[in-house]
Amino acid sequence: MSDIEVIKNEIEAQIKVAQDAKMLDDVRVSALGKKGRVTELLKTLGAMPLEERVEFGKKINVIKAELEQQIADKKKELEEKLLNEKLKKEVIDVTLPCRPEVQGRIHPISKIYEEIVAIFAEMGFEVAEGPDIEDQFHNFNALNMPPNHPARQMQATFYVNSDVNKDFDVDNAYVVRTQTSGVQIRTMEKKQPPIRIIAPGRTYRADYDATHTPMFHQLEGLVIDKKTTMADLKGCLYDFIKAFFEVDDLPVRYRPSYFPFTEPSAELDVGCLKTKEELKIGVGNDWLEVLGCGMVHPNVLRAGGVDPDEYQGFAFGLGVDRLAMLKYGIPDLRTFFESDVRWIKNYGFTPLDFSAMTNGLSDNGGLAR
């Protein structure tokens, strides 16, 4: 056996017995480093005849490549072994209950969303979604809102330039949607009546105080059929409000109102008792506005590709954040988005709470206080 074969066998033996990354790196340096045994053999090539030099050089390069591969394989093996040992030491028993002080909470907005979807799902509604960045046709024009409508002013709406290489053009700019009503138009464009959908999602307006934030959550509802009437609208919303607040005999009233996308339009109030200390739904002589609604305007049906001479429908819209404030007694809307751990611990829900209509909403979860 030649000297080079002896050196190779010795290095291979050292690689096999290496117990950790440091030992393996020491073997690599002693074999392939600047003063390593294989490197020293390469330095002897200059004194050899040409033919012998070529043959010996090829042999050394082959052995060098084999050793580098063996070292790489051994390194991978040691890393996997180290990882497995670490995983065994840091194993977590997921069957144990979480400590209360580190348990996460479900945000009230998420809980309200689940409750609303559960109620309307029982009524046969589907959930529809749309883009947050909307064109002005779906956000304004198709909803019977003319160019001079106050809601389209720049102090009320966030506009997005559609082309960064051009000067801002408000007439052709996109908007960060001010309402989820645009989803209604998109649904009519894609689906033929009968239609029964709710469209929850984030909306954005230039406003900020105790009851308004630049970003908030809204839910729109739309029903289109050949025989849909105002009576259907009132029955649908009464069933929803009664189930949501879990009050069997809930007093409600409808006040005439104006919305450009519905005619006639109304606002729904619920009976309540308002004092400085508390708000009780379903009792007392006070009234509280909850949502807006009405029969879909014929112009809106036409914009969505639906014939108003054949079909009619109703629509409604409500603020998800506002409903959460009313149901759970949260005084300031801004606190919803401040990421305060103390707040979510007080108003949040435990992870296993869920919303379903089987036994009533409250029987499936409650405030984690």
FENRANOR-V649107 format. One record per run of one state. SS is the DSSP state (helix for helix, strand for strand, loop for the rest). FROM is the first residue (numbers start at 0). TO is the last residue. If there is no record, write none. Layout:
BEGIN
((SS | FROM | TO) (SS | FROM | TO))
END
This chain:
BEGIN
((loop | 0 | 1) (helix | 2 | 16) (loop | 17 | 19) (helix | 20 | 31) (loop | 32 | 35) (helix | 36 | 46) (loop | 47 | 48) (helix | 49 | 88) (loop | 89 | 98) (helix | 99 | 101) (loop | 102 | 104) (strand | 105 | 105) (loop | 106 | 106) (helix | 107 | 121) (loop | 122 | 124) (strand | 125 | 126) (loop | 127 | 131) (strand | 132 | 133) (loop | 134 | 134) (helix | 135 | 138) (loop | 139 | 139) (helix | 140 | 142) (loop | 143 | 148) (helix | 149 | 151) (loop | 152 | 157) (strand | 158 | 159) (loop | 160 | 172) (strand | 173 | 175) (loop | 176 | 179) (helix | 180 | 189) (loop | 190 | 193) (strand | 194 | 203) (loop | 204 | 207) (strand | 208 | 208) (loop | 209 | 210) (strand | 211 | 211) (loop | 212 | 213) (strand | 214 | 224) (loop | 225 | 228) (helix | 229 | 244) (loop | 245 | 250) (strand | 251 | 258) (loop | 259 | 260) (strand | 261 | 273) (loop | 274 | 277) (strand | 278 | 280) (loop | 281 | 284) (strand | 285 | 295) (loop | 296 | 296) (helix | 297 | 302) (loop | 303 | 310) (strand | 311 | 318) (helix | 319 | 327) (loop | 328 | 331) (helix | 332 | 336) (loop | 337 | 339) (helix | 340 | 346) (loop | 347 | 347) (strand | 348 | 348) (loop | 349 | 360) (helix | 361 | 363) (loop | 364 | 365) (strand | 366 | 366) (loop | 367 | 368))
END
